[in-house]
Amino acid sequence: MDPAHSLRALCEEADSLFDRSDEEILYLVHKEFPEELERLRRADSSRGGSWTPPNTPSPSYILYKKDHDEVNNIIVAILALRWIYTGQYETFVTSQPAEAQLTRASFDWIRTFYKQNIVDGASLFTLITSVIIGALGKDPQLASDCCAQTGANVSTLNYNTVLHEACKAGLVQKLERLADQDRSDVLRGTELGVAFNFGQLAQAENVPASLAGLLKMRSHDRSFKLYFMKELLDVSGALGHMSWTCARKLTQPIFDSYCNVYDACEGIISGDLTVRSGYDLVLSRKAESLRDQNVRVYYVKDRVEDRALIRLLCMGNVVTADKAFLYEGAWRALEDPIRETLVRGLNLDGKRSEPAVIPTHMSAFLDHVRDENALVCTLRYLAQILSATDVGDPLAVVIERRVDMVLKQVIESKEFKEDPSILKMVDVPDSVVALTTASL
């Protein structure tokens, strides 16, 4: 590849780079990051259920003559950056549901934010690099390579931890080629991602202790803004395996929730908010948005039951009164001991004497629930997940349980649709210690 026509070189002339077509950008990314895309080809599939794909070949099909979900997601994230930079609002929101479509004003806010923070070719290339490497931990081989290099078995940890350990071990070569300051910015983001996940806070899946890593971002404003830009691009490409002609996932409700998380993070980093009050800011804004839909007032700070229910409304991506009323009905239909277990589990911050549980992918789980009976059965199952906190590690403050396999094997099945009570026969997922006192 002629260095003068590489993606890295073309980042110095962003206008010229983004004047190129989507397909030209695709090939530039492939030439610049062949090893990274090869790793993404090995990542687990993101798909679930059925859908109607666009009538054009996917980015991965153009490159490899085969669909690879994570390749498509990452490429769409980079194409979303092009659409933002060039102001292609109509392309960006194509196929988004009309009632949830990202507004022009929000798109313009995003565009201004990126223009203010992408100040030169180096910052643009660093952002692209951070997006490309962000999902490498999903490649099972990376954990194996990390173990071979360091002797540490990270295969049972979340993919963000695998990525950070691999970066520290020098296994992500593109990161090693960045300038020192740019590499440090990316590494601060990968370190933050070990315990903190932007989307999990937006959906209230994580817990206040998970936000402690934000304190290390103090005096590193550039690092955090890079991290935020990457997160917006990640969610823009999150459905790229289903729809690769637009940023289908970054709808207005999701953008609003990410802005709430951004404000909470900024408050914690500045010292104006604690991790608990920052977390509660996200919950309070969800309560306010539902109040605007004529849903009752939720007292997040004063009533533990209201706070628990608002966490569930965040997990369920509830944005309408009808859906909020569905959750209220299911909540009232629960047996008192189950409701009390949920209230306790959903109000734990995460500390050594009382570790809190993160039910990872619970939001996707709840997306498949359509009626009150199914929701009641799901909440009973969630109570089991949250109450099983004995992991044998006295230093544990946060425990993670992934429900994605239950989602694929049970929730998406015909049997669950016919009889949601089959969930009571499903074992609680294995636990992994996500955070210890030694990590804080």
N, C-alpha and C positions, 0 to 999 in steps of 0.2 A: 504494500500500500504506500502510495506517495505521501510522505509525511505532511506535505503542504495541503493535501486534500483529505487528511484524516479528520475525524470528528473533533479531536482535541484542538487541532489547528483552526478549524472552522468556527470553534467557539469564540475565537477572538473577533469574529465578525458575525455577531448573532443575527443581524438583519439578513445577511446573505445565507446563513445556515438555515434559518427558518423560512426563507423564501422557497426552499426546496420542497418537493412533494412529500407526502407521508411515506411513500415507498422508498424514496431516496434517503430519508431519515432512517428508515428501517435498515437499509443496507449499511449505512454509516455506523449505526450502533453495532451491527453484527461484526463489522470489520474491526471496530475498536474493542469490543468485549466478547470475543469468540469463546474463551474459556468460561466466562461467567454465564453466558447463555447456555453453554453445554451443561453446566451444573443445573440450571433451571429446567432443562429438559428431563432431568431425573426426579424432579420434585413431585410430590403427591398431587393428584388431580384436585382441582378446586370445585369441580362441577357436582351438582346434585339436582335431581329432578329433570324435567324436560323443558325445552325452550325452542324457539325458532331463531336460528342464527342468521346473520346478514347473508345476503346472496353473493358476497364477495369472499375470496379466500382470506383466511386469517393471517396475521403476520408470521406466525410460526409455520403455517403451511407454505407460505411464499418462500421461507428460508429452508425448510426441511422436508417439505411435501408430507407433513404430518402435523396434526394439532398437538400442541403442548401448552397446557393451561397457564402455567406460571410464566412462560415466555410471552404468551399473549398479554397477560396482565401487565407485565413490566414494560413491554413495548407500547401498549396503550397509555401507560403512565407518562412515557417520554413524548408520545404524540400529543397528549394533553398539555404538556409544557409548550409545545409548538402552537397549539390552538390558543392557549392563554397569551403567549407572547405576541401572536399576530392578530389577536382580537376576534377569533372565529367563534363567536358566541353561539351561532346557530348550529355549527358542527358540534360544539361541546355538549349541548343539551339535547341533541337529536335522540329520540327513543326514551327520554326521561318521561315519567308519567306527568301529564299536564298539571294535575293538582299539586304536584311536589316539585315541579321544575325549578331549577336554580334561576333566580331572577337576574336580569341584566345588571342591576345595581350590585348584586353580590359578585357576579363575574367581573365587573369592573374593579371592585375592591380587591379581588384576588390578583388581577392583572397589575394594578398599581403596586401592591405589596411585592410582587415578584420583580417588577421593574426597579423598585427602590433598593432591593437587596441583591439583585444580580448586577453587580457593578462593573464586572470585567469578564474576560474570557476564562480566567481561573475560577471565579466563583460559579460561572455557568457550568464548567466541566466538573467541578466538585459536586454540584447539585446532581448532575446526571449520574456521576459515579455513585453517589450515595443511594440513588434510586435503584440503580442496576444491582448493587451488591446487597441491598436491603433484604432480599428474600433468599440469599444463598444458603442460609441455615436450613432451608427446607430440603436441600439435597442431602440424603442420608450419607453420601460419600464424604461430605465435609466433616461430619462428626468422626468418621473413621480416620480421615486424614489428620484431624486434630489430635486424636488419641495416639496415632503413630508418631506425631511430632512432639507431643508434650507428655504422653503417658496418662493423661486424664480422660476418663470415660464421660463424655458429655452427651451421649446418645439419648439419654432419658430426659434431658432438659429441653426447655422450649427453644424454638429455632433462633430466637433473638440472642439467647445465651450462647448457642453454638456459633453464631456469626461473630459475636464479640470475642469469644475465645480464639476463634480462627484468625481474626484480625490481629489480636495481640501476639499470636504465634507466627505472624508474617505469611499466612497462607493465602491472603487476598492480595494478589500481586498488583492489581490496579491501584489499590490504596497506597501501596508502598511507593508508587511513582508520583504521588501528589506532593506538593510543597509542604514543608513542615506544618505551617499554620493551617492549611487546608486539611491535611491528614488529621491534625488534632481536633479540628471541628467535627469531622466525620466520626472519629473515635469517641468523642464525648456523646454523640448521638447514639452510637451502638452500645455504649456503656449505660446510658439512660434507658435504652430499650430492654435491657436485661430484666428489669423489674417493672418498668412503666410502659404501658401501651396506650397511645393516644385514643385509639378507638375503644379500648376497654373502659377508659374513663368516660368517654362520651356516652357509652351504654351502661355505665355504672356496674360493669362486671368486676372491676378490680376493687381495691380497698384503700383507705387513706395511707396505710403504711407503704403502699406501692409508689406513692408520690415522693417519698423521701429523697430519691435520686435527683429530683429537681433542684435540691439545695446545692448540688455540685455545679449547677449551671450559673450560679452567681458570678458576675463579672465576665460572663461568656455569652453576651447577647447575640453575637454573630453565630455562634454554635447553635443556640436555641432556634433562631430564625431559620437557619438551614434545616434543622430538624423539622420544624413546622412546615416548611415548603415541601420537604420530602413526604411528610405525612399526607398533605393534601393531594399530592400526585399519586401516592399509593392508593388512596381511596378513589381517585379518579379512574385508575386502571383496574380496580378490584373486580370488576365484572368484564374485563377484557376478553376472558375466555368464552363469554357468551355474546358480547356485543363489542366489536372492535372498531366501530366507526364513530364512537362518541365516548364521553365520560359519563356513562350511564348511572354510576353509583353516587356521584357527588351531586345529590339533589339539594334543594333548599333546606329541608329539615336536617339533613346530615351536616350541611355546611353550618347551619346555626349551632348545632351541638358541638362542632369542632371549634367554632369561635368561642363558645362558652368554656371549653377546655383550655383554649389558648389564654383566655383572660384569667382563668384559675391558675394556670401555670405561671403566668407573668406575675400574679400576685404572690405566689409562693416564692418564686425566685427573688423578687424584690424584698421579701420579708414582711409585706403588708398582710399576708394571709399565712395561717398555719396549714399543714397538710390536711387537717380535718376541715377547717373552714374553707379551704380551696375546693375540696371535694364537695362540701355542702353548697358551694356556689353553683356548681353544675346541677345539683339536685333542685335547688331553689329556682333556677331559671327554667327547668323542666316544669316545675309546679306553676310558675307564672305563665308559661306558654299554654298550658292546659286550662288555666283560669280564663285565658282569652277565648277558649273554646267553650266557655260556660260549664266547665267542670268545677267541682267544689274546691275550696281552698285546702291546700295541704300545708301543715305546719311542720316543715322539715326540721327546724331547730328545736322545737318544743315537744313534739310528740314522736316517740320512737316508732309507733305503728305507722304513722304517716310517712316517716322517713323510709321505712322498709318498703312500703307500697310504692313510693316514688322511685326507689331503686328498681323495682320490678317494671314500672312503666318505662323507665329508661332502657332496661334490658329488652323489653318488648317493642322498642321503637314506636311507642304509642304517641301519635300526633293528632288524633281526632277524638271527639267526645264519645262516639259510639264505641271505640276500642277501649277507651278509659272506663266506660261503664261496664264493658265486658270483664275487665280486670277487677273492678269493684265487686261485681256479682260473684266472681270466682273466689275472691278474698273472703267474702261473707259466708260462702258455702263451705269453706274449709273447717275441719274440726278444730276446736280451740287449741289442743296441744300442737297440732301442725302449724297453726298460725303463730303460736308463741315461739316455736322453734325457728320459724322464718324471721320473726321480729328480732330474735336474739342474734341469729347468724348474719342477718343483713345489717346489723348495727355494730358489728365488731370492726375495730380499726385495724387490728393486727398488732399483737404484742406477744412477748415471750410467754406470759402466763395464759394468754387467750389467743392462739393463732386464728387468723381469719382465712376463709376459703374463697378462692377465685374460681367460679364455675366457667371456665374458658369455653367459648362458643355457645354459651347459653342463649345469647341473642339470636343466633341462627336457629337454634332449637325452638325458641318461642315463635319465630317467624312461620313455623309450620302448624301452629295451633290456631284453630279457626272457631271453636265454640267453647262454651263455659265448661262442659264436662271434660273436654280434653285439657283445658287450662287447669282445672282443679287437679287432675291426675298429674300434670306436669309440675305443679307447685308442690304436691306431695313428694314427688321425686327430688325436686330441688331441696326440700327440707332435709332429706336423707343426705344429700351431697354436702350441705352446709354444716350438718351436725357431726359428721365423721371427721374429727380433727386430731385423732391420736396417730401421729406418724413416727413416734419413737425418737424424734430429734428434739432435745430440750431447748435448742436455740431457735427453733422454727417460729416465725412470726406470721408468715403467709404461706399457705398451701394452695397448690393449683391442682384442679381436677378438670381434665378435658372431656367434654361430652360429645366430641365430634363423631366418635365411633358409634355411640348410641344414636346419634342423629342419623347416620347413614344406614345403620342396621335395623333400627326400630322406628324412629319418628317418620322416616320417609317411606315406610312400608304400608302395604294395603291393610295389614292386620291392625296397625295402630289407628288408622282412620276408622276402621270398623269397631274397635274396642280399645280406647285409650288406656283402660285399666291394666293392660298388659305391662305397663311401665313398672308396676309393683313387683314384677318378677325379674326385673333387670337389676343387675349388680351395680353398685356405686363404682364409678371409674377409679382406677388406681390414683394415688396421690403422689405429687412431687413437691418437695420443699422449694418454693419459689424465692423465699427471702428469709434470712436468719438475722439474729442480732449482730452477728459478725459482719453482715453486709451493710448495716446502717451507719 
